Amino acid sequence: MKNQMCFRLDHPNVVKLLEAYESKSYVYLVMELVTGGELFDRIVEKGSYTEKDAADLIRQVLSAVAYMHSSGVVHRDLKPENLLYHGPEEDSKIMISDFGLSKMEDSGIMATACGTPGYVAPEVLAQKPYGKEVDVWSIGVISYILLCGYPPFYDENDANLFAQILKGEFEFDSPYWDDISQEAKEFIRKLMCVDVDKRLDCEGALQHAWITGAKGDRNIHASVSEQLKKNFAKSRWKQAYHAIAVSRQMKLLALNSSNRSARESNNENKPKPEEVNGQR
């Protein structure tokens, strides 16, 4: 089913599934070859990087995700590691990869706690049914990082991290955001809006002034690359270990939430002391 979904996707900024082969034990996927490396690595290697460059990157991501959403596909795990450059050329396009957690919207209600901590939308953590809006939230988080080099939500304690996300608490700290345009900040606020009904969709985001007319030509490479190296320099295996550990905690959070709701429901159904035999 998922392979059929991926075969259907055909967009310049989406890594294409070319073939799939199945044995008794494994499924082998032949993907389009992309050789340009990961998003953050390329930014760090650049000599110059501006707000306009960030807007152009996000425009490509929005275009691809808008296409996916129009095809009924929700990615559910958008993050910098899944954004790859097509080739080593300076003007190479960005590509969305890794559809392991993606799902068709019409395949049933989505309520599974999945994704990557730090990029996951609040409605996922709140154990509410959710839709394609979760991808827009993730793009908001990526946009934030592209302009300062550090994440909007961070805490060594994952429960505190989730609490921040649920409340949508983030700041545009000085001095890192002093020279970033108000249009960029407004764009991020409209993507990382806890109220799903007020959150922009991809089409609306593509029409935002920061995407259509970003003029920030000031070189922000030094500050952004320094923060990227400081905040995202963990070795790959440590990143993978942390993602697995927190994924387990997200599932535990969901289980605790479900158990708590069940207990509250049972308590509500119990007769109150004053209602027993009509007296206290």
Backbone as a ProteinNet text record, in pm:
[ID]
protein_1_A
[PRIMARY]
MKNQMCFRLDHPNVVKLLEAYESKSYVYLVMELVTGGELFDRIVEKGSYTEKDAADLIRQVLSAVAYMHSSGVVHRDLKPENLLYHGPEEDSKIMISDFGLSKMEDSGIMATACGTPGYVAPEVLAQKPYGKEVDVWSIGVISYILLCGYPPFYDENDANLFAQILKGEFEFDSPYWDDISQEAKEFIRKLMCVDVDKRLDCEGALQHAWITGAKGDRNIHASVSEQLKKNFAKSRWKQAYHAIAVSRQMKLLALNSSNRSARESNNENKPKPEEVNGQR
[TERTIARY]
84.2	0	87.8	188.3	275.2	359.7	405.4	482.7	399.8	271.7	183.7	168.3	157.6	146.3	270.7	388.8	513.6	533.4	489.9	499.7	419.6	311.1	223.7	285.9	378.7	436.2	539.1	515.4	605	615.5	717.6	737.4	887.3	929	1072.9	1146.1	1073.5	1138.5	1105.9	1063.3	1036.1	1121.2	1198.6	1278.7	1184.7	1205	1110.4	1144	1040.1	1053.7	1045.1	1152.8	1160.5	1112.7	1154.7	1117.5	1105.8	1032.1	1022.8	1025.6	1110.4	1122.3	1100.3	1026.2	992.3	1041.3	1111.4	1151.7	1067.4	1100.2	1024.9	1042.9	1159.6	1191.5	1200	1226.6	1253.7	1180.9	1166.3	1121.6	1236.6	1280.5	1391.2	1335.5	1372.6	1324.7	1438.7	1413.2	1511.2	1466	1543.1	1506.8	1590.9	1539	1613.5	1742.9	1853.3	1982.6	1996.3	2023.7	2053.6	2189.8	2276.4	2416.4	2465.6	2373.7	2416.9	2435.3	2394.3	2412.6	2295.7	2306.1	2198.6	2197.4	2080.1	2055.5	2153.5	2163.2	2245.5	2393.6	2438.2	2578.6	2615.8	2525.2	2551.7	2553.6	2464.9	2461.1	2591.5	2638.7	2762.9	2881.1	2880.1	2989.8	2988.4	2872.1	2860.2	2947.4	2983.9	3056.5	2961	2846	2745.7	2608	2525.1	2390.6	2304.4	2190.7	2105.6	1963	1885.5	1744.9	1670.9	1709.9	1648.3	1677	1797.9	1831.6	1741	1718.9	1631.5	1489.6	1440.2	1304.8	1292	1396.4	1392.9	1390	1464.6	1462.4	1323.1	1262.5	1131	1025.2	1041.5	947	946.1	1064	1072	1005.5	1030.1	970	817.6	769.2	623.8	560.4	627.9	575.6	558.9	661.3	655.9	548	539.2	441.7	299.6	282.1	150.3	105.8	199.6	169.4	132.5	210.2	181.1	42.4	11.3	-118.9	-232.7	-211.8	-315	-333.7	-230.2	-237.9	-285.7	-319.4	-371.3	-265.9	-139.3	-29.6	17.1	27.9	83.1	218.1	324.3	458.5	477.7	442.9	445.4	584.7	690.5	823.9	917.1	865.9	949.6	1050.3	1177.1	1286.4	1407.8	1507.1	1622.3	1694.4	1702.5	1772.5	1703.9	1576.6	1502.6	1495.6	1573.8	1583.5	1723.4	1731.9	1859.6	1873.9	1997.7	2022.9	2035.8	1977.6	1978.1	2119.1	2202.5	2339.7	2433.2	2561.1	2660.5	2663.7	2589.4	2591.2	2546	2600.1	2567.1	2418.2	2356	2212.9	2123.5	2171.7	2094.7	1962.3	1861.6	1730.9	1732.1	1637	1622.4	1519	1538.4	1450.4	1399.7	1270.8	1213.3	1228	1276.7	1298.8	1234	1247.4	1206.1	1056.7	981.8	836.6	793	883.4	855.6	735.8	707.1	593	475.5	489	383.2	257	145.8	17.4	-80.1	-169.2	-275	-383.9	-430.9	-533.5	-662.3	-695.6	-823	-812.9	-697.2	-680	-725.2	-786.8	-835.5	-786.9	-843.1	-807	-662	-588.4	-449.9	-447.7	-398.6	-389.7	-263.1	-182	-60.9	42.6	100.8	208.7	335.7	366.7	486.5	549.8	670.6	744.2	871.6	937.9	1064.5	1047.8	1085.1	1072.6	1138	1073.7	1124.3	1057.2	1013.2	947	799.7	758.5	623.2	523.7	405.4	302.1	234.5	182	120.2	0.2	-77.4	-195.7	-157.9	-37.9	9.7	38.8	108.6	140.7	15.8	-85.3	-209.7	-299.9	-254.8	-330.9	-467.3	-468.9	-591	-579.6	-691.9	-685.1	-626.2	-540.4	-474	-472	-429.6	-425.3	-299.4	-308.3	-191.8	-131.1	-204.8	-153.4	-25.4	-4.2	117.3	243.3	234.4	349.7	382.4	279.8	301	373.2	332.6	401.6	550.2	581.6	721.8	799.6	736.3	802.4	829.1	739.4	761.7	884.3	899.6	1016.3	1144.3	1142	1259.5	1292.7	1190.3	1211.6	1281	1236.1	1295.1	1444.6	1477	1616.9	1702.1	1646.8	1722.1	1764.3	1692.9	1721.2	1806.4	1825.5	1906.9	2005.6	1978.3	2071.6	2042.8	1936.4	1900.1	1749	1699.6	1557.1	1471.6	1345.2	1255.2	1217.1	1220.6	1186.3	1304	1345.2	1455.8	1451.7	1473.2	1492.7	1553.9	1648.6	1710.8	1607.4	1504.9	1396.7	1286.9	1258.1	1162.3	1021.1	982.8	849.5	836.3	944.2	943.6	941.4	1014.2	1014.2	872.7	804.8	668.2	573.4	595.4	510.9	526.6	650.9	675.9	600.7	609.7	545.2	393.6	337.9	192.6	141.4	222.6	183.4	224.1	310.1	358.8	447.3	526.1	610.2	746.3	771.6	903.9	928.5	1056.4	1095.4	1186.3	1192.5	1289.3	1399.6	1497.2	1596.4	1693.3	1728	1833.6	1968.7	2074.9	2088.1	2060.9	2029.7	2022.7	1912.3	1805.3	1692	1681.9	1777	1767.9	1760.5	1832.1	1837.7	1751	1665.9	1573.8	1443.4	1387.4	1270.9	1146.5	1057.6	929.5	844.1	858.5	782.7	818.8	947.5	992.9	934.6	936.7	883.8	733.6	661.5	517.3	487	567.3	552.1	564.4	666.2	690.5	575.4	529.6	417.3	293.1	270.7	149.4	159.6	282.6	301.4	304.8	366.2	371.7	262.1	140.8	23.4	-43	-59.3	-116.7	-259.4	-334.7	-471.4	-465.9	-501.5	-491	-574	-689.1	-777.3	-715.9	-623.9	-560.8	-424.7	-376.3	-247.2	-261.2	-164.9	-168.1	-156.4	-218.1	-189.3	-74.4	-28.9	87.5	60.9	-58.7	-92.3	-90.2	-148.1	-146.6	-6	77.4	215.9	294.5	265.9	334.3	300.6	185.9	143.7	189.8	252.7	295.1	406.2	406.6	501.6	647.2	677.7	816.7	863.1	772	806	806.7	710.1	698.2	794	838.7	922.3	1032	1090.9	1197.9	1315.3	1356	1462.4	1585.7	1590	1701.5	1830.2	1916.8	2042.3	2161.9	2137.3	2246.2	2299.6	2432.3	2494.1	2484.5	2403.4	2385.9	2458.6	2548.2	2613.6	2692.5	2768.6	2856.7	2777.7	2671.6	2594.8	2514.6	2451.8	2368.8	2454.5	2565.6	2650.5	2712.7	2748.9	2804.5	2702.5	2577	2472	2436.6	2436.5	2408.7	2511.8	2638.7	2745.5	2735	2692.6	2681.6	2562.3	2451	2326.8	2294.6	2359.5	2326.4	2449.7	2551.4	2677.4	2686.4	2574.5	2577.4	2611.2	2682.3	2711.5	2581.3	2580	2459	2397.2	2483.4	2427.1	2363.7	2417.8	2357.1	2221.3	2210.8	2082.8	1980.8	2023.7	1932.2	1888	1983.2	1950.1	1849.7	1875.3	1786.6	1646.5	1639.7	1509.6	1429.7	1497.8	1430.5	1382.6	1469.5	1434.6	1315.1	1314.8	1205.4	1078.4	1093.8	976.5	905.8	985.9	927.5	856.4	917.9	856.3	726.1	721.9	598.2	487.1	522.2	421.9	377.2	473.2	439.8	349.5	379.9	297.9	155.4	145.3	13	-61.2	12.2	-50.2	-97.4	-12.3	-49.8	-170.1	-171.1	-283.5	-412.1	-402.4	-518.8	-569.6	-474.3	-512.5	-575.4	-518.1	-571.8	-714.1	-736.6	-870.7	-970.5	-924.5	-1012	-1048.9	-948.1	-974.9	-1071.2	-1050.8	-1139.9	-1281.8	-1292.7	-1424.6	-1493.5	-1416.1	-1472.1	-1515.8	-1434.6	-1468.9	-1596	-1612	-1731.7	-1857.5	-1841.1	-1956.6	-1991.4	-1897.1	-1924.7	-2023.4	-2116.2	-2208.5	-2133.9	-2168.5	-2106.6	-2161.3	-2085.9	-2128	-2269.2	-2305.7	-2437.3	-2549.4	-2510.4	-2613.1	-2646.1	-2564.4	-2586.6	-2707.2	-2805.1	-2929.7	-2994.6	-2962.3	-3026.5	-2976.2	-2868.5	-2816.2	-2665.1	-2600.4	-2455.4	-2412.3
-120.2	0	125.4	130.1	246.6	261.2	147.6	154.2	213.2	172.6	226.7	377	421.4	563.4	637.5	582.6	647.7	648.3	541.7	536.3	650.1	689.6	792.6	931.3	952	1084.9	1117.3	1226.7	1267.5	1419.9	1468.7	1613	1641.6	1754.3	1785.2	1788.4	1811.5	1821.5	1704.3	1592.5	1470.1	1357.2	1290	1176	1067.7	1026.4	935.4	788.9	711	565.5	509.4	442.5	394.2	250.1	164.9	23.5	-32.7	-142.9	-213.4	-363.7	-434.9	-579.5	-643.8	-754	-820	-963.6	-999.3	-1138.2	-1192.7	-1314.4	-1373.3	-1292.8	-1229.6	-1161.9	-1010.1	-958.4	-815.6	-753.8	-621	-541.3	-448.2	-451.3	-368.8	-252.8	-130.5	-12.3	51.9	82.2	151.7	297.3	385.7	527	609.4	724.4	820.8	857.2	864.5	895.2	1045	1080	1219.5	1221.5	1313.7	1309	1439.1	1531.5	1663.9	1679.2	1578	1585.1	1648.7	1648	1698.5	1850.9	1902.6	2046.5	2122.5	2085.8	2161.5	2154	2038.2	2023.1	2121.5	2136.9	2227	2372.8	2407.8	2546.4	2580.6	2488.3	2510.4	2527	2451.3	2455.7	2581.5	2647.9	2766.6	2880.3	2972.1	3090.6	3205.8	3198.7	3304.4	3241.9	3298.8	3245.1	3358.6	3381.9	3494.6	3449.9	3543.6	3517.6	3480.3	3542.8	3512.1	3367.3	3318.3	3178.2	3084.5	3118.7	3036.7	3034.4	3150.1	3158.7	3073.5	3072.3	2992.1	2843.3	2801.8	2661.5	2621.2	2705.2	2673.9	2677.1	2765.1	2767.9	2633.8	2575.1	2444.7	2335.9	2339.7	2240.1	2254	2377.4	2402.1	2355.3	2380	2338.2	2186.2	2114.1	1967.4	1915.6	1973.4	1925.9	1962.4	2078.2	2115.1	2011.3	1968.3	1863.6	1732.5	1694.1	1570.8	1576	1689.3	1703.1	1698.1	1756.2	1751.1	1608.3	1525.1	1383.3	1296.3	1359.8	1286.4	1225.3	1266.7	1207.4	1303.7	1252.8	1328.8	1265.8	1346.2	1291.7	1245.7	1329.5	1302.5	1297.2	1319.2	1320.3	1416.8	1535.2	1635.4	1690.5	1686.2	1734.8	1756.6	1831.7	1863.3	1741.3	1633.4	1512.6	1449.9	1481.2	1425.8	1522.4	1630.6	1726.4	1716.7	1666.9	1640	1723.1	1761.5	1830.3	1727.3	1759.7	1665.3	1636.3	1739.6	1721.9	1820.4	1812.7	1899.8	2042.4	2070.1	2202.2	2309.6	2429.2	2540.1	2572.1	2559.9	2593	2468.6	2360.1	2234.8	2252.6	2181.6	2185.6	2097.2	2123.8	2045	1935.3	1819.3	1704.3	1651.3	1616.6	1554.3	1403.2	1339.8	1195.2	1128.7	997.5	914.7	923.6	835.2	832.7	716.4	676.1	561.7	579.5	704.7	730.7	795.7	813.6	881.1	795.8	864.5	795.2	866.8	789.2	847.8	901.8	1021.5	1083.2	1002.6	938.7	866.5	722.5	686.9	548.2	529.8	631.7	621.5	735.8	749.6	856.9	842.2	951.8	950.8	1000.7	916.5	954.3	898.7	826.2	764.1	870	858	947.9	907.3	979.7	947.4	1077	1065.5	1182.2	1194.1	1308.6	1331	1442.1	1417.1	1518.8	1650.3	1759.6	1890	1940	1847.1	1884.1	1842.9	1765.8	1710.4	1817.3	1816.5	1916.3	1889.3	1994.5	1976.7	1883.4	1883	1797.1	1648.5	1616.5	1478	1439.7	1528.7	1502.7	1502.1	1578.7	1586.8	1466.3	1373.4	1252.6	1283.3	1386.5	1419.6	1365.6	1334.7	1301.6	1421	1394.4	1504.1	1478.1	1579.5	1568.3	1630.6	1676.3	1727	1851.9	1915.6	2035.1	2007.6	1880.7	1848	1874	1856.3	1882.6	2032	2115.7	2261	2305.9	2252.8	2284.8	2251.9	2133.1	2090.2	2184.9	2232.1	2327.7	2458.2	2496.2	2614.8	2600.2	2482.8	2455.9	2462	2400.2	2401.1	2544.5	2624.3	2764.8	2840.9	2818.9	2884.6	2851.3	2723.3	2680.7	2737.6	2744.5	2796	2941	3015.1	3157.2	3189.5	3090.9	3119.5	3008.4	2886.2	2776	2693	2727.4	2647.4	2625.1	2523.1	2488.2	2579	2597.4	2681	2617.8	2484.2	2412.3	2324.9	2339.6	2253.8	2238.5	2117	2089.3	1951.3	1935.4	1805	1702.3	1751.7	1665.3	1662.2	1543.4	1532.4	1572.7	1547.8	1588.3	1740.4	1812.4	1958.3	2006.3	1934.3	1966.5	1956.3	1846	1825.1	1931.8	1973.2	2076.9	2209	2241.8	2362.8	2358.4	2242.9	2227.7	2237.3	2172.3	2175.3	2317.7	2401	2540.8	2631.1	2581.1	2662.8	2776.7	2752.9	2856.4	2862.8	2971.6	2993.7	3143.8	3180.9	3322.3	3348.8	3476.6	3521.4	3596	3520.4	3572.3	3671.2	3772.5	3864.9	3804.2	3819.3	3900.7	3825.1	3695.5	3609.2	3650.5	3709.9	3746.5	3896.6	3973.7	4119.4	4168.5	4102	4147.5	4065.1	3978.6	3898.4	3976.9	3973.5	4056.3	4018.6	4116	4091.7	3995	4000	3908	3762.6	3738	3602	3554.9	3643.4	3608	3582.9	3666.4	3648	3515.8	3485.5	3359.5	3240.3	3241.9	3131.2	3120.4	3233.7	3231.1	3168.8	3194.5	3144.2	2995.9	2945	2801.9	2725.2	2785.3	2720.3	2777.3	2766.5	2811.2	2688.7	2688.3	2571.9	2544.6	2651.2	2637.4	2593.8	2469.3	2412	2491.4	2542.3	2616.4	2748.8	2803.2	2930.6	2911.3	2788.9	2759.4	2766.3	2829.9	2835.5	2695.5	2673.7	2551.5	2581.9	2482.1	2501.7	2606.6	2604.8	2701.1	2842.6	2860	2990.9	3036.5	2942.6	2975.4	3018.2	2954.3	2989.5	3130.4	3181.4	3316.5	3422.1	3379.7	3474.5	3565.3	3689.9	3790.6	3748	3670.4	3629.8	3533.8	3453.1	3357.7	3425.6	3511.9	3573.8	3690.8	3752.2	3870.8	3890.4	3782.9	3796	3874.2	3978.3	4065.8	4068.6	3981.7	3983.9	3935.7	4029.4	3993.2	3998.4	4028.8	4032.4	3891.2	3877.7	3746.7	3703.2	3602.1	3552.8	3419.8	3386.8	3256.8	3232.2	3330.6	3310.3	3269.9	3345.6	3315.9	3187.7	3166.1	3046	2919.7	2921.7	2801.8	2768.9	2872.5	2848.9	2778.6	2824.6	2763.4	2623.5	2604.8	2471.6	2370.9	2410	2318.8	2289.8	2389.6	2373.6	2286.3	2303	2236.9	2107.9	2086.4	1968.4	1887.4	1891.6	1823.6	1684.7	1632.1	1496.5	1396.4	1292.2	1187.5	1120	1060	1001.3	895.3	811.2	702.3	758.4	870.3	932.7	991.3	1052.1	1105	992.5	882	769.5	712.2	697.7	643.4	734.3	866.4	960.4	955.6	948.2	944.6	821.4	706.2	582.8	593.9	646	658.5	750.5	862.9	958.8	907.6	831.7	771.3	680.3	604.5	518.4	603.2	717.8	803.8	864.4	897.8	949.9	846.2	719.9	613	594.6	606.4	594.9	710.7	829.9	947.3	924.5	865.6	836.9	735.7	632.3	528	586.2	669.3	732	822.5	896.2	985.6	907	793.7	708.7	649	601.1	542.8	646.8	770.3	877.3	911.4	918	948.8	841.3	715	603.9	611.6	646.3	658.4	772.4	884.8	999.1	966.1	890.7	850.5	759.6	665.4	574.4	649.7	748.2	826.6	908.1	958.7	1037.6	951.3	823.7	733.7	678.2	693.6	644.2	737.3	684.4	771.5	852.1	981.2	1067.5	1029.2	1055.7	1015.6	1059.9	1184.1	1233.6	1167.6	1094	1033.7	890.9	831.9	694.3	689.6	612.9	598.3	733.4	832.7	962.2	1039.9	994.4	1068.2	1056.1	1141.1	1137.4	1014.4
0	0	0	93.1	103.1	-22.3	-79.7	-203.9	-316.5	-323.9	-427.5	-410.9	-285.8	-256.6	-305	-276.7	-315.5	-466.7	-533.8	-679.2	-743.7	-678.7	-733.6	-727	-633.5	-613.5	-721.4	-791.1	-899.4	-898.7	-827.5	-812.7	-815.2	-871.3	-881.3	-748.6	-638.6	-507.5	-415.4	-473.7	-397.4	-454	-367.4	-412.6	-463.9	-586.9	-653	-626.1	-601.6	-591.9	-733	-777.7	-916.1	-931.4	-839	-845.3	-704.2	-692.5	-564.8	-592.1	-517	-531.5	-395.4	-396.5	-270.6	-268.8	-160.5	-138.8	-24.1	20.9	131.9	260.2	273.4	399.3	389.8	269.4	257.9	138.8	147.6	32.8	-2.6	-128.4	-174.4	-256.9	-217.1	-286.5	-365	-490	-573.5	-583.7	-519.7	-513.6	-611.1	-646.5	-726.3	-652.8	-725.7	-665.3	-639.2	-513.7	-479.9	-411.3	-452.9	-409.8	-346.5	-319.5	-274	-125.4	-46.8	97.7	170.9	304.4	388.8	393.9	423	425.4	514.6	641.9	736	700.3	653.8	616.4	505.8	409.8	296.8	342.1	432.6	481.5	553.3	637.2	711.1	614.4	504.8	408.2	321.7	314	229.6	282.2	191.6	233.5	258.8	194.1	209.4	220.5	309	330.4	383.8	317.6	352.4	386	438.7	467.5	338.6	229.4	99.8	58.7	88.6	59.3	139.6	267.1	352.2	297.6	254.1	198.6	72.5	-8.4	-132.1	-100.4	2.3	44.1	92.1	175.3	229.3	119.9	22.1	-91.2	-164	-185.6	-252.3	-169.1	-36.5	52.8	52	61	60.5	-69.6	-180	-310.4	-315.6	-266.4	-266.2	-172.1	-52.3	46.1	3.2	-59.8	-113.1	-216.8	-302	-401.2	-331.8	-229.2	-155.7	-92.6	-29.5	35.1	-66.5	-184.2	-288.2	-339.4	-320	-358	-242.3	-130	-14.7	74.9	59.2	135.4	245.2	367.8	480.4	516.2	518.6	540.5	685	781.4	925.5	988.5	911.6	972.3	899	868.9	802.5	903.1	865.4	949.7	859.9	905.8	820.7	764.5	843.9	796	675.2	655.7	541.5	424	432.3	321.6	262.3	140.4	75.9	-50.9	-82.3	-208.2	-320	-435.4	-547.3	-596.8	-602	-649.2	-583.2	-614.8	-550.1	-604.7	-709.7	-770.8	-670.4	-684.9	-595.3	-596.8	-714.2	-728.1	-727.8	-670.3	-667.8	-593.7	-640.3	-573.3	-449.1	-359.3	-237.1	-260.7	-196.1	-217.3	-83.4	-78.9	40	27.5	134.2	132	253.1	260.9	375.1	404.4	340.2	357.2	446.7	537.2	623.6	715	755.3	844.6	772.3	643	567.2	558.9	537.2	534.8	443.1	381.1	300.1	392.3	364.2	449.1	453.3	342	334.9	384.4	447	493.9	638.1	694.6	831.5	917.3	1034.5	1126	1170.4	1165.4	1212.8	1357.3	1447.6	1588.1	1652.8	1575	1628.6	1664.6	1783.1	1824.5	1750.7	1643.7	1566.2	1516.8	1464.2	1420.1	1500.4	1489	1557.6	1661.1	1786.5	1891.5	1847.7	1880	1839.2	1713.3	1627.8	1502.7	1501	1599.7	1602.2	1646	1586.3	1614.3	1748.4	1813.3	1945.9	1945.7	1836.9	1835.8	1835.6	1786.7	1791.3	1936.5	2008.1	2148.8	2235.3	2195.3	2273.1	2248.8	2164	2134.8	2073.7	1987.9	1915	1773.2	1709.6	1566.6	1491.7	1395.1	1325.1	1175.3	1100.9	955.5	898	774.2	702.1	765.7	856.5	923.4	1002.8	1041.9	1118.6	1035.9	904.9	818	814.7	816.4	813.2	939.6	1054.6	1180.1	1168.3	1117.1	1103	1012.1	906	815.8	889.4	979.5	1061.8	1149.6	1210	1295	1211.6	1094.2	1004.7	963.2	932.6	893.9	1005.8	1128	1245.1	1253.1	1243.3	1255.4	1142.3	1022.2	907.5	925.6	1010.8	1027	1150.5	1238.6	1358.5	1392.8	1347.8	1372.5	1495.4	1568.8	1686.1	1685.9	1758.1	1752.8	1840.6	1804.6	1885	2017.9	2023.5	2146.2	2185.9	2311.6	2356.5	2507.5	2552.7	2694.7	2706.5	2799.8	2822.1	2868.2	2935.2	2982.2	2877	2825.2	2714.9	2754.8	2879.4	2925.5	2920.3	2958.6	2951.3	2806.5	2720.3	2577	2520.7	2552.3	2502.5	2556.8	2683	2743	2667.6	2629.1	2550.1	2417.7	2351.4	2220.5	2233.6	2334.2	2355.3	2374.6	2439.8	2462	2345.2	2257.5	2147.1	2193.8	2299.1	2358.3	2289.8	2218	2159.6	2149.1	2138.9	2135.5	2016.2	1976.9	1876.8	1953.1	2000.9	2094.4	2029.7	2109.7	2070.9	2114.9	2038.1	1916.8	1787.4	1797.6	1679.6	1581.5	1633.8	1549.5	1525.1	1573.6	1562.5	1418.2	1329.1	1189.7	1096	1152.9	1071.2	1054	935.3	902	982	998	1063.9	982.3	848.9	762.9	791.8	815.6	846.6	980	1079	1211	1205.3	1129.4	1115.1	1044.2	942.2	867.5	961.7	1045.5	1139.6	1239.2	1292.2	1387.3	1324.7	1196.7	1131.6	1096.9	1090.2	1067.5	1199	1300.9	1432.6	1522.3	1474.6	1549.2	1611.5	1743.7	1811.8	1764.4	1738.4	1688.4	1541.8	1516.6	1381.7	1281.1	1323.9	1233.2	1187.7	1268.1	1233.7	1165.7	1163.9	1100.6	948.8	882.9	737	678.5	561.9	487.7	391.3	318	230.4	123	65.4	-39.4	16.4	136.4	199.4	232.8	278.4	311.8	188.2	77.1	-48.5	-94.6	-51.2	-88.9	12.1	120.8	223.7	171	219.2	170.5	187.5	293.2	312.2	202.4	152.4	46.4	-89.8	-113.3	-246.2	-267.4	-155.7	-175.8	-73.9	-23.6	76.2	17.1	88.1	36.5	127.1	226.5	321.7	259	218.9	153.5	248.1	375.6	471.5	493.7	494	510.6	657.3	684.4	821.5	842.7	749.3	752.2	880.5	925.7	1041.3	1165.7	1196.9	1318.6	1304.8	1187.5	1167.7	1167.3	1094.7	1086.3	1222.1	1298.8	1432.6	1521.9	1517.1	1597.8	1548.1	1417.5	1361.9	1409.4	1405	1449.1	1598.6	1674.9	1819.1	1857.6	1785.4	1825.2	1749.4	1635.1	1555.1	1519	1605.8	1574.9	1636.1	1691.2	1746.9	1637.4	1676.2	1578.9	1537.9	1421.1	1364.8	1456.7	1518.2	1600.4	1726.2	1779.5	1896.6	1861.3	1742.9	1697.3	1685.4	1625.5	1605.7	1739.7	1832.5	1965	2035.6	2030.6	2099.2	2037.4	1903.6	1835.5	1877.2	1888.9	1930	2074.2	2161.2	2303.2	2322.3	2252	2269.3	2202.3	2095.2	2032.2	2130.9	2209	2313	2417.6	2452.4	2553.6	2502.1	2372.3	2313.2	2323	2296.7	2306.5	2450.5	2544.9	2686.6	2728.8	2678.1	2705.1	2656.7	2537.2	2480.3	2566.6	2611.7	2694.3	2827.3	2890.6	3017.3	3001	2888	2859.7	2843.5	2772.4	2749.9	2880.7	2964.4	3093.9	3185.1	3182.8	3265.6	3223.6	3091	3040.1	3081.6	3077.6	3115.5	3263.3	3348.2	3492.1	3520.2	3450.4	3470.2	3428.1	3317.9	3269.7	3370.9	3428.3	3528.1	3653.3	3692.9	3811.3	3790.5	3666.9	3636.3	3643.2	3608.4	3606	3744	3840	3974.9	4044.2	4123.8	4196	4300.3	4313.5	4413.6	4550.8	4660	4795.5	4828.6	4788.2	4823.9	4745	4636.4	4552.9	4597.3	4687.1	4730.4	4823.2	4783.1	4860.2	4890.5	4805.6	4821.4	4940.4	5004.7	5120.2	5125.9	5206.8	5222.5	5301.3
[MASK]
++++++++++++++++++++++++++++++++++++++++++++++++++++++++++++++++++++++++++++++++++++++++++++++++++++++++++++++++++++++++++++++++++++++++++++++++++++++++++++++++++++++++++++++++++++++++++++++++++++++++++++++++++++++++++++++++++++++++++++++++++++++++++++++++++++++++++++++++++++++++

